[in-house]
Amino acid sequence: MGDRGNEGDRRVTAVLIDDHPAVLDGIRHWCSTADPPIEVLTAGPDVSVAWMPPGSDADVVVLDLQLQDQGAAFADLARFVDAGKQVVVYTMRDDDQTMLQCLDIGAATFVTKREGKEHLVDAVLAAAAHRPFTPPALAGAISSNTLSSRPQLSVREREVLVEWFQSESKVLVAEKMALSVRTVNTYLDRVRIKYANVGREAGTKASLVARAIQDGLIDVDEL
């Protein structure tokens, strides 16, 4: 993942979206006392704080899926994902269907509010470093999911993946698709995380190609 630079040398930043002030205060405190610390750039009760500076510059969006007068924020999650943002869903909702739907949309991971500080902090740090992280509740949802071992990729994730298979470098992918190299990395990391979440890790390009062929995402003749 050299195109993205050394994540260990960067500060970790987050924007928080939750309509309960006490929850926001609690997360701010957890972030400030984390190791390494997580800098909360801004926080608020609706998604607009993540689209405007300074929130738009955050490494990670922490999103409460259930906001007042809005219902489940799946559409907002999808917009963040399509924009290449790393999203940690942090919510009271804890049913398996919701967790798996958020993963399918492209959330980096899903943490229930009952899981609290330890798992949320680890989830934010992992998302900032583009690493998979599966807290206990999500692990249970994944293990009980008998529908398929094939991850559900978004249209954009599949497009980037196939383009990367057919290109010599991520730089060429970025140029052809009018994306930044960092955004290309984000999409590819998200695909790897989805495979890891269904127990089919693909840490190298060769293994990811193999997974894609197995799942019918690309034919050998297209390579």
C-alpha positions in Angstrom: 0.0 0.0 0.0 2.9 2.3 -0.6 0.9 4.7 -2.7 -0.8 5.9 0.4 2.3 6.7 2.4 3.2 5.7 5.9 0.0 5.9 7.9 1.9 5.5 11.1 3.5 8.9 10.7 0.2 10.7 10.4 -2.2 11.9 13.1 -5.5 10.2 13.2 -8.5 12.5 12.8 -12.3 11.9 13.0 -15.6 13.6 12.6 -18.5 12.5 14.8 -22.2 12.4 13.8 -24.6 11.7 16.6 -27.7 13.6 17.8 -27.1 12.8 21.5 -24.7 15.4 23.1 -23.7 13.1 25.9 -22.6 10.5 23.4 -20.6 13.0 21.5 -18.9 14.2 24.7 -18.1 10.6 25.6 -16.6 9.8 22.3 -14.5 13.0 22.3 -13.1 11.9 25.7 -12.3 8.4 24.5 -10.6 9.7 21.4 -8.4 12.2 23.4 -7.3 9.5 25.8 -6.6 6.8 23.1 -3.2 5.5 22.3 -2.4 7.0 19.8 -4.8 9.9 20.4 -7.5 10.5 17.9 -8.2 14.2 17.1 -11.9 15.0 16.7 -12.0 17.8 14.1 -15.7 18.5 14.7 -18.9 16.9 15.7 -22.6 17.4 15.3 -26.2 16.0 15.1 -26.4 15.7 11.3 -24.2 14.6 8.4 -23.5 18.1 7.2 -20.5 18.4 9.6 -18.7 15.7 7.6 -19.1 17.5 4.3 -17.7 20.9 5.3 -14.3 21.8 6.7 -12.9 20.8 9.1 -15.0 17.7 9.2 -14.5 17.0 5.5 -10.8 16.6 6.1 -11.2 13.8 8.7 -9.7 10.4 8.2 -12.7 8.6 9.6 -16.4 9.4 9.8 -18.1 8.0 13.0 -21.8 7.7 12.0 -24.8 7.0 14.2 -27.1 5.1 11.9 -30.2 6.2 13.7 -30.6 10.0 13.7 -33.8 11.9 14.8 -36.4 12.6 12.2 -34.4 10.8 9.6 -34.7 7.0 10.1 -31.8 4.7 9.3 -29.1 6.7 7.6 -28.3 4.1 4.9 -28.4 6.7 2.1 -26.0 8.9 4.0 -23.7 6.0 4.5 -23.7 5.2 0.8 -22.9 8.8 -0.1 -19.9 8.8 2.3 -18.7 5.5 0.8 -19.1 6.7 -2.8 -17.0 9.8 -1.8 -14.2 7.4 -0.7 -14.6 8.1 3.0 -13.8 5.6 5.8 -17.0 5.2 7.9 -17.3 3.5 11.2 -21.0 3.0 12.0 -21.6 3.4 15.8 -25.2 2.9 16.8 -27.7 1.4 19.2 -29.0 -0.9 16.4 -27.6 -4.4 16.8 -29.5 -6.7 14.5 -27.5 -8.9 12.1 -29.3 -7.6 9.0 -28.4 -4.0 9.7 -24.8 -4.9 10.4 -24.4 -6.9 7.2 -26.2 -4.2 5.1 -23.8 -1.6 6.3 -20.9 -3.8 5.4 -22.4 -4.4 2.0 -22.8 -0.7 1.4 -19.1 -0.2 2.3 -18.8 0.8 5.9 -15.3 0.1 7.3 -16.8 -1.7 10.3 -19.8 -1.6 12.6 -19.7 -1.1 16.4 -22.7 -1.2 18.6 -23.0 1.3 21.4 -23.1 -1.4 24.0 -19.6 -2.4 22.9 -18.3 1.0 24.0 -14.9 2.6 24.2 -12.4 -0.2 23.6 -14.0 -1.4 20.4 -14.9 2.0 19.0 -11.4 3.4 19.5 -9.8 0.3 17.9 -12.3 0.6 15.0 -11.4 4.2 14.3 -7.7 3.5 14.4 -8.1 0.5 12.1 -10.3 2.5 9.6 -7.8 5.3 9.5 -5.0 2.8 8.7 -7.3 1.0 6.2 -7.1 -2.2 8.2 -10.0 -4.6 8.9 -11.5 -4.7 12.3 -14.3 -6.9 13.5 -15.8 -6.3 16.9 -17.7 -9.1 18.7 -21.2 -8.2 17.6 -20.2 -7.9 14.0 -18.3 -11.1 14.1 -21.4 -12.9 15.3 -23.5 -11.4 12.5 -20.9 -12.5 9.9 -20.6 -16.0 11.3 -24.4 -16.4 11.3 -24.7 -15.2 7.8 -25.4 -18.3 5.7 -26.5 -16.5 2.6 -23.2 -16.4 0.8 -19.4 -16.3 1.3 -19.2 -13.9 -1.6 -18.9 -10.3 -0.4 -21.3 -7.8 -1.9 -19.2 -5.1 -3.7 -20.6 -1.8 -4.7 -20.6 -0.9 -8.4 -17.7 1.6 -7.9 -15.7 -1.0 -5.8 -16.0 -3.5 -8.7 -15.1 -1.0 -11.3 -11.9 0.0 -9.5 -11.0 -3.6 -8.8 -11.4 -4.7 -12.4 -9.5 -1.6 -13.6 -6.6 -2.4 -11.2 -6.4 -5.9 -12.5 -6.1 -4.6 -16.0 -3.5 -1.9 -15.2 0.1 -1.9 -14.3 -0.2 0.5 -11.3 -2.7 2.3 -9.1 -1.5 5.5 -10.6 -2.7 4.5 -14.0 -6.1 3.5 -12.5 -6.4 6.8 -10.8 -5.6 8.7 -14.0 -8.1 6.6 -16.1 -10.9 6.9 -13.6 -10.2 10.6 -12.6 -9.6 9.6 -9.0 -6.8 10.2 -6.5 -4.4 7.3 -5.8 -5.5 7.6 -2.2 -9.1 7.0 -3.2 -8.2 4.1 -5.4 -6.4 2.6 -2.3 -9.5 3.2 -0.2 -11.7 1.3 -2.6 -9.2 -1.6 -2.9 -8.8 -1.7 0.9 -12.6 -1.8 1.3 -12.8 -4.8 -1.0 -10.1 -6.6 1.0 -11.9 -5.9 4.2 -15.1 -7.3 2.8 -13.3 -10.5 1.8 -11.7 -10.7 5.3 -15.1 -10.3 6.9 -16.4 -13.4 5.2 -13.3 -15.4 6.1 -11.7 -15.2 2.7 -8.7 -12.9 3.2 -6.9 -11.5 0.1 -3.8 -9.7 1.2 -2.0 -9.6 -2.2 -3.1 -8.6 -5.7 -2.7 -12.2 -6.9 -5.0 -13.6 -4.2 -7.5 -10.9 -4.9 -7.5 -11.8 -8.6 -8.1 -15.4 -7.6 -11.1 -14.4 -5.4 -12.5 -12.3 -8.1 -12.3 -15.1 -10.6 -13.9 -17.5 -8.2 -16.8 -15.1 -7.6 -17.3 -14.3 -11.3 -16.3 -10.7 -11.0 -13.8 -11.0 -13.9 -12.9 -13.7 -16.5 -9.4 -14.9 -17.0 -9.7 -13.6 -20.6 -10.1 -10.1 -19.3 -6.8 -10.1 -17.5 
